[in-house]
Amino acid sequence: MRRRSFLGLSLTALASAALPVAAGSALRFEGRFTWRRDDPDFGGFSGIEVWDRGARFIAITDRGSLIEGRFLRDGGGALRGMEAGPLQPLRDPEGAPLRGDTMTDAEGLARAPGGRLFVSFERRHRVWAYAHPGARAEPLPAHPDFARLQTNSGLEALAIGPDGTLYAIPERSGALDRPFPVYRFRGGSWDIPFTLPRRGTFLVVGADIGPDGRLYVLERDVILPFGFASRVRRFEMGRTGLEGEVQILASRPGRHDNLEGISVWRAASGRLWITMISDDNFRLFQRTEIVEYSLNG
């Protein structure tokens, strides 16, 4: 995890201030919920998918586990509790539970409408598909770049389009003035159709394609001694690249924990909701936090 000083805070603030804000989006904070469980393997959540109008979810951890459950909401949609099953191990192509730090570090999660799951891993950089939770892995071919990604800064963000096209974005671009490559998987192979502009010292930690067909990118910075700063940018998926960049959210350092997973879904009211989950790094002074915002879609 990278840490920055007050100088980093200044760069972060300047970069966020320079971004256009989505007009008419009426972003609204819907609340947060701290999720606790008496289990030494609980925590480290790095990806989440939410569907069924905010009722159902699945999440993955960077120790190679997944968990399924339901959100309990009040009449206005605010999160009031959770029901979840046990942690389940992600499995390798032979069906055995993943073992070892280099194999278990799951970071990105994407769920196809039929329930098929895609998981990106770092350390040993790869993307695997799962027909359903508990299924054996189906490895996707690798792009040549994957072998050159930094050990602990791999394919953090994974998103799937309505046509089944998969997009993966690494945590780091390699330089502050270098955009992030966006890898696309379709027709059995990867290419790099476009890049994601880098703004300030934020790093990519999650992504999702919402019901509106737009790409939402969750980014994080660490500002000492204040804590984590989070940002969400939204893009139109143009034919030749990402267009219409707007900043949806920029939280002050310390407002939220280490948000790493993002899912965008539509509520019965018609508003888009953004659900994010934090990675507590299995540290006592951090927490597993579900944070939600809504906006007009």
N, C-alpha and C positions, 0 to 999 in steps of 0.2 A: 504493500500500500504506500502510495506516494504522499508526502506531507509538504505543505507549503507555509510560508510565513506571512506576515502582514503585507509584504510586497506582493505575494501571490493573491491576496485578497483584493488589492488595488487592480491588478491585471484582470482578475475575474469580474470585478464590478464594471470595469471599463468595457470589457468584451460583451457583457450582457446588456449594458446600457446602449450599445451600438446596434443591437438587433431590433428589427421591427417587431412590434407586439401585435398579436392577432386582433384585428378590429372586430368588435361585436361578439367576441367569444364569451364574454361574461364569465371568466373563470371563477369558480366558487369552491372554497375549501369545504369538503363534506365530512372530514373527521379522520381520526386515526384510532387504531386499535393495537394494543400490545399483546402479542400472542406468546403464551408461555406453555411449556410442557416439561414434565419431570422426566427427562430422557437425555443422557449425555450426548447422543447423536443428533439432538434437535438443535437447529440453528444453521447458519451459513447459507441462507436462502439467496439464490442468485437469479432465479427466473420464475415467472408466474404467468399463467394463462387463466382468464376469467371468461365465462360464457353463461348462457341461459339467463340473460338479463341480470347478471351480477349474482346469481344464486350459487353457481358451481365454480370450483377452481382446481387447478393442479399446480404444484410448485416443485422445484428441484433445489438440491443443496450441493455445495461444492465438496461434499464428501461422498458424492455418488448415490444419493437417495432421492426418491420422489414421494410426494404425499398428495392425496386427493381429499376433497372435502366440500363442505357447503358453508356459505356465508349466511349468517342470521341477521336480518335487517328489519328496521322498523318501517312504519307506513310511508315515511319520506325517503326510504332507501338507505338511511345511515346504518353503518355496520355496528351491530350490538353484540355479536358473538360469532363463534365458529364451531363447526363440527367436522372433525377430520379423522380419517383412518390412521393406521400405523405407517411409519416410515417404511418404504419398500426400496430394496436395492435396485439400481439400474444394472442391467446385465450386459455381458459381452456377447459376441456373435455365437458362442457355444451355449449360451444360456446361463452361465455362471455369474454370480454377483461380482461386480467390479471390486478390485483390491489394489491398494497402493496409491500414494499421492499422485503419481504421474498419470494414472488411469481414471481416477474418480473425480477430478476437478471439473464438474459440470458447471457451465456458466450461462449459456443461452438456451431458451426454450421457445419453440413454436408449435402450435397445435392446428392441424388441418381441420376443416369442418366435420369430417367424418370421424375424428378422434385420433388419427395418426399423429405421433409425436416426433419432433426432431430436436435433438440436443447437441449443442456445441460444447466442446471440451478444450481446455487449455493445458499447458505443460506438454502433453502429447496431443498436439492440435489436430482436431478432426471433428466431423459431424456424423452422427449416427441417427438412424431412424428406428422407431419402435411402432409396431402395429397397434399396440395398446400397452398400458402400464403392466409390467411384469413380463413382457415379451422379450425375446432375445434381440440383440441389436442387429441392424442391417447397415453396415458401413457404407457411406457415400464415398465416391472417389474424392481424392484430395486435389486442391489446386497446388501447383508447385510452390507458391508463396507460403503455404501453411508451415512448411518445414523451417522457414526462416523467421517466423514470428518469435518475439521475446517469450521466454519461458513462462512468466507469470502475467503476460499481457497479450493473450491470444484472442480467440473469437468470442468476445464477451456478449455480443448482441446478435440475436437471431430473430427473423420475422418471415412470415409467409403471406404471399399475396392470394387474392381470391382465385387465381388460376393455378395455384399450387407452386408457383415460383418461390424459391427460397432465397433470402438475402442474409448475409453474414457480414458483420463489421468488427474489426479488431479494436481492442481497448486503446492502443496507441498508434499514432501515425508515423512516428519516428522523428518528428521535428515540429516545433510550434507553428511554422509557416507551411507545413505540408498537410494536405487534406487526408482524411481517412479513406482508404479504398473500400468500396462496397462490392463484395463478391456476390455473384448471382448464380444459382444452380437451377438449370432447366435443361431438358433434353439430355440428361445424363452427364452433363459436364458443367464446370464453373467458368465464368468469365468475370471481367470487371467493367460493367457497362458505364459506371459513373463513380464519382467520389463525393464524399461528404465534407463540406467546408469546415475547417477547424477554427474555433473562436476562443481565444484565450487559452487558459491552462486546463480547461475541462477535458476529461477523458470519457469515452463512450463506455457505458455499462449495460445498456439494454435498449431494445427496440421492439416496435410492434406496428403492424399495419392495421389501422382502425376500420370500422364499418364504413367510414367515409372514403376509404381507398387511399388515405394519406399515410405517410411514414412518420411515426413519432419516435424520437430518439431521446433516451434518458442519458444524461451525463452527470458526472460527479467530480468535485474537487475537494481537497482536504486542506483546510486553512487553520494552522495552529495559531493561537490556542483555542480557536472558536469551535471547530468541528467540521462537519461535512456540509458542503453546499451542493444543491441539486439543481439541474436545469433540464427542461424538456423543450426541444425544438420540433417543429412540424414542417413537413415538406410535401409538395405535390410530386407525384411520381410521373414525371414527364417522359416522353419517348427518348429524348436524348440526354436526360439527366434530371437531377433533383431541382425543383423550381419552387418559387413562392415561399422561401424560408421565413418562418416567423417563430418568435419565442412565446411559448405557451406558459411556461412557469420558470421562475428563478427564485429559489428559496435562499434566505440568508443563512450563513454558516451556523450550524447548531440547531436550526429549526427542526430538522428531521435527522434520523440516524442514517446509516450508510445505504441509501436506496440503490438497489441494483436491478430489480426486476420490474417490468412495466407491462400492463395489459390495458387496451382501450376497448370499451364495449358500449353498447347503447342501452339505456334504461327504457322502461315502459313510457316514461315521460317524453322520450325523444331526445333527451340530452345525452351527450357522450360523457362517459365516466372514465377517468384514468385511475387505475389501481396500481400501486407500487408497493414493493416489499423490500425490507432491508436485510442486508447480510451483517449479522452481529459478530462475524469472525470468531464465534465461540468464545467471546470475551465477556466477563461478568459486568463490565461497565458499559456494554452496549446492549441493544435489545432487538428482538424481532418485531418490527413495526409494520403494520399495514396502513398505508396513507392513501387517501382518496380525494380527488378533485373532480369537478364536473364542469362542462362548458357546452355552449350551444354548438351543435354540429351542422 
